[in-house]
Amino acid sequence: MGGKTVTRADLCEAVYQKVGLSRSESAELVERVLSEIADCLVTGEAVKLSSFGSFVVRSKGERIGRNPKTGEEVPISPRRVMVFKPSNVLKQRINDSLSPEDA
C-alpha cells in the first residue's frame, strides 16, 4: 500500500475494465455519480452508501479560536463541513486486510 491516491481516471478505468462500458461511457458514469453525491451534499442531504459509509454535512457555529503563533483570539465564522463516517463493514474489511507484519 504505497500511499497511492485513487483519481477519477482510476475510477473510470476500473468501471471500464469491470463493467464493460466504453471508456467514455465509464467516465460519464463516474462523473454523474460524483456529481449526484456532491449535489445532495450541497443541499444538506446525507448520502449513505450501504456497506461503505455515510457523507453528512454538519453546521458549526461561530466560536473563538486562537492564533497559535501570537496567542491572539480570533473569531471563527459559522460554516458547514462535510464528515465521512465509514460503515462497520468497511472498517472490518480494512482491519482484516492488515497482515501480521503491519500490526
C-alpha positions, 0 to 999 in steps of 0.5 A: 500500500504505497500511499497511492491516491485513487483519481477519477481516471482510476475510477473510470478505468476500473468501471471500464475494465469491470463493467464493460462500458466504453471508456467514455461511457465509464467516465460519464458514469463516474462523473454523474455519480460524483456529481449526484453525491456532491449535489445532495451534499450541497443541499444538506442531504446525507448520502449513505452508501450501504456497506461503505459509509455515510457523507453528512454535512454538519453546521458549526457555529461561530466560536473563538479560536486562537492564533497559535503563533501570537496567542491572539483570539480570533473569531471563527465564522459559522460554516458547514463541513462535510464528515465521512463516517465509514460503515462497520463493514468497511472498517472490518474489511480494512482491519482484516486486510492488515497482515501480521507484519503491519500490526 
